[in-house]
Amino acid sequence: MARAQNSQQVTIDGARKVLADLRHDKAFGNAAQLMRQAKAAFIVPKLIKGGFIVGGEGGNGVLMVQRRGGWSAPAFYVIGAASFGLQVGLEQSELIMLIMTQKGLDGVLRDNFKIGAQAGISVVTLGSGVEGAIGGVSLPDVVVWSSSSGLYGGLTVDGSVIRAQPNLDAEFYGRRVSTHDVLFGGLDSPRAAPLRRELDSIG
């Protein structure tokens, strides 16, 4: 149990680092504005993508919703995908998905949300005309930011599946809880407080 809780703590601490990196990325200069408007944030400290001929990507992350009075406690999620083609290399990325609309949040909260495949949910990746999209009359449902290192020439998250991990929530909070309990039930943990404060300070 202690080892499992430590693994979740590594994910939470990594999410704080991602937010610190976000602050200093010129490509995301309007992060504070977006954070204020976001319904939720999904943060993945380490998304690994690699392989030869057969490639895959995956990583653990946390989802937090913005409520009146601040951000919720983190619920643990996993993101994963498989791809086929001529691929060589290894890429490690930090990833933040800002869910900007209620429609986008409802999609993510459904089991096995697949990025880019849900009808009517728009996904915009920074570096692909996102500023024009954000500056328009309506917001995209999801805004994706990533910072990558490695041999791949960029990160594509289309086709990736996001899935809740209530077993990890139970290990971290010390009792059986649902994802809804964590995000909307007022659950809290002092070990997650620094991450919540970091989000509050950006937005």
N, C-alpha and C positions, 0 to 999 in steps of 0.2 A: 504494500500500500504506500509506504513512504517513497519507494522508488518511483511508483506511478505518479504520485503527487509532484515529485521533483521534476518529472518529465513535463507535466503541465506547466509548472513554474518556469521552466526553460522557454516554453512557447510564449508565455505571458511576458517574460523579460525580453524575449526577442521582439515581440510586438512593440514594446516601448522603444527599442532601438530603431525599428522601422519608422516610427513616428518622428524620431529625432532626425533620421536621414531625410524624411519628407520635408521637414522644415527648411533644409539647406539645398533642396533641389530646385534649380531655377525653372525647370520645366513644369513645376507645380507651384508657381508663385501665388496662386489664389487659393491655396489649401485652406486657409482660415475661413474664407467665404464659403467654400464648399462644405467644410465641416459643420458650419452653422446651419446649413440647409439640409444636410444629410439626415435621412431617417435611420441609417445604420451604417456600420463600417465592418468589413471583413478583412482581417489583417493576417497575412501569412509570412512569418519571418524567414522561412527557408523553403522555397519551391524548387525542387530538383527536376531538371529535365535532361535526359541523356540517353545515349544508346547508339548502336550501329545497325542499320537496316530497320530494326524495331526500336522505336523510342517510346518513352513514357514520361509522365510528369506527375508529381504529387507532393503534398506537404500538409502539415498540420497548422491550423490557425484558430483564431477566435473571432466570434461575431458579437458585436455589441450594438444595442439600439439606443437611439437618443430619445430620452423622455423629458417631460417637464421636470426641471431640477437637475438634469445632468444625464450622463451615460450610464447604461445598465452594467451589471456584472457581466463578465465574459462567458459565453457559451462556446464549447469546443466543437470545431468542425474540421472536416478533412476535405481537401480538394484533390482530384485525381483525373487522369486521362491517359489514353493510349493512342499512339499514332504509328503509322507505317510509312516508310519511304526511305530515301537515301539520306541518312542523318549520321553525322559524325560529330562527336564532341560532348561536352558536359557543361550545362549552364545552371547556375544557382541564382535565384532571383528573390528579391523581397517584393511582396505584392500587397497592395491595398485596393479593395473594391469599396467604393462609396456608393451606397444604395440611396439614390436621391428621391425616389418617389414611393408612395405606398404600394403601387402596383409592382415595383421592383422588389420591395421587401416581402410582399405576399408570395412572389415567385421564389425567392431564396428560402423562405420558411417552409415551402413545400418539400417533401422528400425528394432527394436526388435532383436538385435544380441543375439544369444543364445550360451553361453559358452560351448564348447565341442561338439556342434552339427553342427557346420559349416564345411562343407567338405573342407579338405585341410588346415585348420588353426590349428596349433599345440599349445597347452596350457600346460605349465609346472608350477607346483607349487613348491615353495621353500620347501626343506625338502624331496623331492621325486626324488633325483638324478639330481637336476637342475644344479649343478655345472658342471657335465659331459656334460649335454646338451648345456650349454652356452659355454663351452670350446671347442666344436666341430667345424667342418668346417662351419656349418650354424647355425644361431640363431633360437630358437623357435619363433613363431609369437607373442606369448603372454607369459609373465612371471608374475605369481601371487605371491604376498607376503601378509601374514596376521599375525596379532598378536591378539590372542584370550584369553578370560577369560570366565570361566564358566564350566559347567558340560559336555559339548560335548567334545569328544576326537579328536578335529581337525575340520578344516573347509573345506568343499567341495563345490566348486562353480560351478561344472558341472551342466548344466541344467538351470543355472540362466540366466535371460534375462536382457539385458541392453537397456534402451530406453531414447532417448533425451526428454528434458522437455523445449521446447521453451517458454512456458508460464512463467516459472521461470526466463528464460533469460530476457524476456520482463520486468518483474517486477524489476529485479535487475538493468538492464541498462536503465530503464526508457523509453523505446520505443520498438515497435515491431521489433524483429530481428529474423533471422533464425539461426539455429545452425552453419551453414556454415559461416554466417556473423561474428559470435563470434570467431570461430576458425581460419578463413582464411581471414577475411576482415579488420584486423587492429583495431578492436574495443578494447577499453580499459576502465578501471575504476580505479581510485586511491584506491578504497577499495579492489581491487584485487592485487594491486602492491606488497604487502608484500609476498603473496603466489608465485608470479612469481619470486621474488628475491630469495626466499627460494629454488625453483627448480633450478634456475641458479647457486646458490652457491653449490649445490650438484654435478651438472653435469659440 
